[in-house]
Amino acid sequence: MHDFNFFGGGWMMIFWWFLIIALIVIVVRALMGSTKQNANTPAETPMDILKRRYANGEIDKEEFEKRKKDLIS
């Protein structure tokens, strides 16, 4: 009845299944890889944020020292 000649026979069917599974694996790895990169980046500490804000001129020295003292204690 069916001899798998529609797409080139049984080998072609195996090729299509392999292709579908490979695409699924590639997509899953890409998604997992992007989350791993985000997980490996060190989180910015409150002191780092305070130093960055002072360096960018968002706060003055008085405000920096006050907040630094609050963070340390």
C-alpha positions in Angstrom: 0.0 0.0 0.0 2.3 2.8 1.2 5.9 2.3 0.4 7.2 5.7 1.6 7.9 7.0 -1.9 6.2 10.3 -1.3 9.3 12.0 0.1 11.9 9.7 -1.2 11.4 6.6 0.8 12.2 5.4 4.3 15.6 7.1 4.5 14.1 10.4 3.6 11.6 10.0 6.5 14.4 9.3 8.9 16.2 12.4 7.6 13.1 14.6 8.3 12.8 13.2 11.8 16.5 13.8 12.4 16.1 17.3 11.1 13.1 18.1 13.3 14.8 16.7 16.4 18.1 18.6 15.7 16.2 21.9 15.3 14.4 21.3 18.7 17.8 20.6 20.3 19.3 23.7 18.8 16.5 25.9 20.0 16.5 24.4 23.5 20.3 24.8 23.8 20.1 28.4 22.6 17.4 29.2 25.2 19.4 27.5 27.9 22.6 29.2 26.9 21.1 32.6 27.2 19.9 32.0 30.7 23.3 30.6 31.7 25.1 33.7 30.5 22.7 35.8 32.6 23.2 33.6 35.6 27.0 33.8 35.4 27.1 37.6 35.4 27.8 38.9 38.9 25.1 40.8 40.5 25.8 44.5 41.2 26.0 45.1 44.9 24.5 48.2 46.5 28.0 49.6 47.1 28.8 49.1 43.4 25.7 51.0 42.5 26.5 53.8 44.9 30.1 54.1 43.5 28.7 54.1 39.9 26.2 56.8 40.8 29.0 58.9 42.4 31.3 58.4 39.5 28.5 59.4 37.0 27.9 62.6 39.0 24.3 61.6 40.0 25.1 62.2 43.7 27.6 64.5 45.4 30.4 63.6 47.9 28.3 64.4 50.9 25.4 62.1 49.7 27.9 59.4 48.8 29.5 59.4 52.2 26.1 59.4 54.0 24.8 56.5 52.0 28.1 54.6 52.3 27.9 54.9 56.0 24.3 53.6 56.0 25.4 50.6 53.9 28.4 49.7 56.0 26.5 49.9 59.3 
